[in-house]
Amino acid sequence: AFSPEYWSARIQILLKQSLVSRAIANFEERALLTNGVQVHRPYMSDVQVNTYTKGTDVTPQDITATDEYLTVDQTKEVTVYIDEVDVVQNKYQVANTYADRMGYQLKKEMDSAFLNEVANATLTMDASDFGGTAGNGIDVSASNIISVFSKANAKMNNQNIEDTKRWFAVITPNV
């Protein structure tokens, strides 16, 4: 009965992962989605350079165009209820703390959806790019990290990946 109990001056901090999608995603089409659910971006076939011999016929190349599109068909939300009585009587700023957490959880959901699209990538790297077994991960070390990024750069350049904007690598903290 003589030993008091104390309450901390703050609520425990919930751990957060480092989220990356908002920092590396391309949002340039966002303005077009205010009154629709799809943005189409056409692209054209590439052309080949041929050797020309003076006085001979040339053959025109077939050209084609198609498009890729982004469909925005998901809406996420987080709802909590905090009674007005609790807002007045609680020692802590619970509404503010939950608002921060809700924002974080929504961003985390976006990160997950964004990074899950990696499964749709048609350009990949694995251990076979470094003399290992296809389908296995790359064992990154201090001695080969430059080679990993150099190989990635070469593969993207060979596939004509747009290089007018910065490229990013999402890696583990250990790497």
DARAFEN-V705864 format. One record per residue. N is the residue number from 1. RES is the residue in three letters. PHI is phi in radians with two decimals (NA if undefined). OMEGA is omega in degrees with one decimal (999 if undefined). BURIAL is b if it has 16 or more other ideal C-beta (glycine too) atoms within 10 Angstrom, else e. Layout:
n=N res=RES phi=PHI omega=OMEGA burial=BURIAL
n=N res=RES phi=PHI omega=OMEGA burial=BURIAL
//
This chain:
n=1 res=ALA phi=NA omega=-177.5 burial=e
n=2 res=PHE phi=-1.63 omega=-178.5 burial=e
n=3 res=SER phi=-1.65 omega=-178.2 burial=e
n=4 res=PRO phi=-1.36 omega=171.1 burial=e
n=5 res=GLU phi=-1.96 omega=-176.9 burial=e
n=6 res=TYR phi=-2.17 omega=175.0 burial=e
n=7 res=TRP phi=-1.95 omega=179.9 burial=e
n=8 res=SER phi=-1.06 omega=177.9 burial=e
n=9 res=ALA phi=-1.30 omega=-177.9 burial=e
n=10 res=ARG phi=-2.44 omega=174.2 burial=e
n=11 res=ILE phi=-1.39 omega=177.1 burial=e
n=12 res=GLN phi=-1.04 omega=179.5 burial=e
n=13 res=ILE phi=-1.45 omega=175.0 burial=e
n=14 res=LEU phi=-1.38 omega=-178.8 burial=e
n=15 res=LEU phi=-1.18 omega=179.9 burial=e
n=16 res=LYS phi=-2.27 omega=172.3 burial=e
n=17 res=GLN phi=-1.46 omega=172.9 burial=e
n=18 res=SER phi=-1.34 omega=-179.3 burial=e
n=19 res=LEU phi=-1.74 omega=-170.8 burial=b
n=20 res=VAL phi=-2.16 omega=-169.0 burial=e
n=21 res=SER phi=-1.04 omega=-177.8 burial=b
n=22 res=ARG phi=-1.16 omega=-179.9 burial=e
n=23 res=ALA phi=-1.39 omega=-173.6 burial=e
n=24 res=ILE phi=-2.02 omega=-179.2 burial=e
n=25 res=ALA phi=-1.31 omega=178.3 burial=e
n=26 res=ASN phi=-1.66 omega=-178.8 burial=e
n=27 res=PHE phi=-1.91 omega=-173.6 burial=e
n=28 res=GLU phi=-1.12 omega=-179.1 burial=e
n=29 res=GLU phi=-1.62 omega=-174.7 burial=e
n=30 res=ARG phi=-0.97 omega=-177.4 burial=e
n=31 res=ALA phi=-1.11 omega=-179.4 burial=e
n=32 res=LEU phi=-1.29 omega=-174.2 burial=e
n=33 res=LEU phi=-1.61 omega=-179.3 burial=e
n=34 res=THR phi=-1.26 omega=-179.8 burial=e
n=35 res=ASN phi=-2.40 omega=178.6 burial=e
n=36 res=GLY phi=-2.86 omega=-177.8 burial=e
n=37 res=VAL phi=-2.11 omega=179.6 burial=e
n=38 res=GLN phi=-2.36 omega=171.1 burial=e
n=39 res=VAL phi=-2.16 omega=178.2 burial=b
n=40 res=HIS phi=-1.73 omega=175.8 burial=e
n=41 res=ARG phi=-2.22 omega=-178.9 burial=e
n=42 res=PRO phi=-1.26 omega=171.7 burial=e
n=43 res=TYR phi=-2.51 omega=-174.8 burial=e
n=44 res=MET phi=-2.00 omega=176.6 burial=e
n=45 res=SER phi=-1.18 omega=179.6 burial=e
n=46 res=ASP phi=-1.51 omega=178.1 burial=e
n=47 res=VAL phi=-2.00 omega=179.6 burial=e
n=48 res=GLN phi=-1.93 omega=174.9 burial=e
n=49 res=VAL phi=-1.55 omega=-179.2 burial=e
n=50 res=ASN phi=-1.95 omega=173.4 burial=e
n=51 res=THR phi=-1.45 omega=-177.7 burial=e
n=52 res=TYR phi=-1.86 omega=172.9 burial=e
n=53 res=THR phi=-1.92 omega=-175.9 burial=e
n=54 res=LYS phi=-0.94 omega=176.2 burial=e
n=55 res=GLY phi=1.47 omega=-180.0 burial=e
n=56 res=THR phi=-1.86 omega=177.7 burial=e
n=57 res=ASP phi=-1.27 omega=173.3 burial=e
n=58 res=VAL phi=-1.96 omega=179.1 burial=e
n=59 res=THR phi=-1.90 omega=178.0 burial=e
n=60 res=PRO phi=-1.10 omega=178.8 burial=e
n=61 res=GLN phi=-1.54 omega=172.2 burial=e
n=62 res=ASP phi=-1.23 omega=175.6 burial=e
n=63 res=ILE phi=-2.12 omega=179.9 burial=e
n=64 res=THR phi=-2.38 omega=175.6 burial=e
n=65 res=ALA phi=-2.42 omega=175.3 burial=e
n=66 res=THR phi=-2.56 omega=179.1 burial=e
n=67 res=ASP phi=-2.53 omega=167.7 burial=e
n=68 res=GLU phi=-1.92 omega=-179.9 burial=e
n=69 res=TYR phi=-2.48 omega=177.2 burial=e
n=70 res=LEU phi=-1.94 omega=176.6 burial=e
n=71 res=THR phi=-1.86 omega=177.1 burial=e
n=72 res=VAL phi=-1.87 omega=-174.3 burial=e
n=73 res=ASP phi=-2.35 omega=179.1 burial=e
n=74 res=GLN phi=-2.28 omega=174.1 burial=e
n=75 res=THR phi=-2.26 omega=-179.2 burial=e
n=76 res=LYS phi=-1.98 omega=178.2 burial=e
n=77 res=GLU phi=-2.69 omega=173.3 burial=e
n=78 res=VAL phi=-2.37 omega=179.9 burial=e
n=79 res=THR phi=-2.19 omega=172.4 burial=e
n=80 res=VAL phi=-2.28 omega=177.3 burial=e
n=81 res=TYR phi=-2.11 omega=174.5 burial=e
n=82 res=ILE phi=-2.17 omega=-177.0 burial=e
n=83 res=ASP phi=-1.18 omega=179.2 burial=e
n=84 res=GLU phi=-1.01 omega=177.8 burial=e
n=85 res=VAL phi=-1.08 omega=179.0 burial=e
n=86 res=ASP phi=-1.16 omega=178.3 burial=e
n=87 res=VAL phi=-1.03 omega=-178.5 burial=e
n=88 res=VAL phi=-1.31 omega=-169.7 burial=e
n=89 res=GLN phi=-1.64 omega=-177.5 burial=e
n=90 res=ASN phi=-1.16 omega=176.5 burial=e
n=91 res=LYS phi=-1.25 omega=-173.9 burial=e
n=92 res=TYR phi=-1.84 omega=176.3 burial=e
n=93 res=GLN phi=-1.45 omega=-173.1 burial=e
n=94 res=VAL phi=-1.08 omega=-178.6 burial=e
n=95 res=ALA phi=-1.05 omega=179.0 burial=e
n=96 res=ASN phi=-1.13 omega=179.8 burial=e
n=97 res=THR phi=-1.12 omega=177.7 burial=e
n=98 res=TYR phi=-1.18 omega=178.4 burial=e
n=99 res=ALA phi=-1.06 omega=176.9 burial=e
n=100 res=ASP phi=-1.08 omega=-178.4 burial=e
n=101 res=ARG phi=-1.17 omega=179.2 burial=e
n=102 res=MET phi=-1.12 omega=177.2 burial=e
n=103 res=GLY phi=-1.06 omega=178.5 burial=e
n=104 res=TYR phi=-1.08 omega=-178.2 burial=e
n=105 res=GLN phi=-1.12 omega=176.3 burial=e
n=106 res=LEU phi=-1.14 omega=177.8 burial=e
n=107 res=LYS phi=-1.13 omega=178.5 burial=b
n=108 res=LYS phi=-1.13 omega=176.6 burial=e
n=109 res=GLU phi=-1.08 omega=178.3 burial=e
n=110 res=MET phi=-1.14 omega=176.6 burial=b
n=111 res=ASP phi=-1.00 omega=-178.6 burial=b
n=112 res=SER phi=-1.07 omega=179.8 burial=e
n=113 res=ALA phi=-1.11 omega=-179.4 burial=e
n=114 res=PHE phi=-1.10 omega=-176.6 burial=b
n=115 res=LEU phi=-1.28 omega=174.6 burial=e
n=116 res=ASN phi=-1.14 omega=178.3 burial=e
n=117 res=GLU phi=-1.19 omega=176.1 burial=e
n=118 res=VAL phi=-0.99 omega=179.5 burial=e
n=119 res=ALA phi=-1.08 omega=179.2 burial=e
n=120 res=ASN phi=-1.57 omega=-179.0 burial=e
n=121 res=ALA phi=-1.14 omega=177.0 burial=e
n=122 res=THR phi=-1.73 omega=177.4 burial=e
n=123 res=LEU phi=-1.94 omega=-176.2 burial=e
n=124 res=THR phi=-2.26 omega=172.4 burial=e
n=125 res=MET phi=-2.30 omega=174.8 burial=e
n=126 res=ASP phi=-2.59 omega=-176.0 burial=e
n=127 res=ALA phi=-1.06 omega=-179.2 burial=e
n=128 res=SER phi=-1.13 omega=176.8 burial=e
n=129 res=ASP phi=-1.24 omega=-178.3 burial=b
n=130 res=PHE phi=-2.24 omega=176.9 burial=e
n=131 res=GLY phi=1.50 omega=-179.0 burial=e
n=132 res=GLY phi=-1.73 omega=-176.6 burial=e
n=133 res=THR phi=-1.60 omega=178.0 burial=e
n=134 res=ALA phi=-1.04 omega=178.7 burial=e
n=135 res=GLY phi=1.60 omega=177.8 burial=e
n=136 res=ASN phi=-1.58 omega=177.9 burial=e
n=137 res=GLY phi=-1.19 omega=178.8 burial=e
n=138 res=ILE phi=-1.55 omega=174.1 burial=b
n=139 res=ASP phi=-1.44 omega=-177.1 burial=e
n=140 res=VAL phi=-1.47 omega=179.1 burial=b
n=141 res=SER phi=-2.47 omega=178.9 burial=e
n=142 res=ALA phi=-1.08 omega=-177.3 burial=e
n=143 res=SER phi=-1.41 omega=-178.3 burial=e
n=144 res=ASN phi=-2.13 omega=-175.7 burial=e
n=145 res=ILE phi=-1.05 omega=178.6 burial=e
n=146 res=ILE phi=-1.14 omega=178.1 burial=e
n=147 res=SER phi=-1.12 omega=179.8 burial=e
n=148 res=VAL phi=-1.06 omega=-178.9 burial=b
n=149 res=PHE phi=-1.24 omega=176.3 burial=e
n=150 res=SER phi=-1.13 omega=178.9 burial=e
n=151 res=LYS phi=-1.12 omega=178.4 burial=e
n=152 res=ALA phi=-1.08 omega=178.7 burial=b
n=153 res=ASN phi=-1.06 omega=-179.4 burial=e
n=154 res=ALA phi=-1.10 omega=-179.6 burial=e
n=155 res=LYS phi=-1.10 omega=179.7 burial=e
n=156 res=MET phi=-1.19 omega=177.0 burial=e
n=157 res=ASN phi=-1.12 omega=179.0 burial=e
n=158 res=ASN phi=-1.12 omega=178.8 burial=e
n=159 res=GLN phi=-1.67 omega=179.8 burial=e
n=160 res=ASN phi=1.01 omega=175.5 burial=e
n=161 res=ILE phi=-1.16 omega=-178.1 burial=e
n=162 res=GLU phi=-0.92 omega=179.5 burial=e
n=163 res=ASP phi=-2.07 omega=177.7 burial=e
n=164 res=THR phi=-1.47 omega=175.7 burial=e
n=165 res=LYS phi=-2.18 omega=-178.0 burial=e
n=166 res=ARG phi=-1.14 omega=173.4 burial=e
n=167 res=TRP phi=-1.74 omega=-178.4 burial=e
n=168 res=PHE phi=-2.28 omega=171.1 burial=e
n=169 res=ALA phi=-2.16 omega=175.1 burial=e
n=170 res=VAL phi=-1.74 omega=-173.9 burial=e
n=171 res=ILE phi=-2.22 omega=179.8 burial=e
n=172 res=THR phi=-1.30 omega=176.5 burial=e
n=173 res=PRO phi=-1.03 omega=179.1 burial=e
n=174 res=ASN phi=-1.12 omega=179.1 burial=e
n=175 res=VAL phi=-1.21 omega=999 burial=e
//
